[in-house]
């Protein structure tokens, strides 16, 4: 048994421990029921629950939600357009979001899927060259789009 200030009281019968908690105007809480013998503590259970809820709320507030941002490329993209979209990819990765890079093929462009593959490989090389991300999913053709997913590197 553990007292209200955290001091060790020792092994006590249940009735005696319960009476000590009532005398202190506190609750007897079983903190380790699986231990032999079970460990109980004299505490204000309402205050304990309130502190736990505050800790959980603080932990939720500090969580980072990872979004999936999508950047579309075209098979015949011009250099300046490519640079603009690449800046967005880098910005999203720095913000900690995953980026889905897609090359959309129109009409007969699908016959030249290797061009889209080269574009996505260039994006991956430039993004990983700056040590910003890891390739979560390699470029893969799905219907009329080729899709690759980049995930930001975990910052410890």
Beta strands, then each sheet from edge to edge (+ up, - down):
strand 1: 27-32
strand 2: 39-43
strand 3: 68-74
strand 4: 98-104
strand 5: 133-142
strand 6: 145-152
sheet 1: 1+ 2-
sheet 2: 3+ 4+ 6- 5+
end
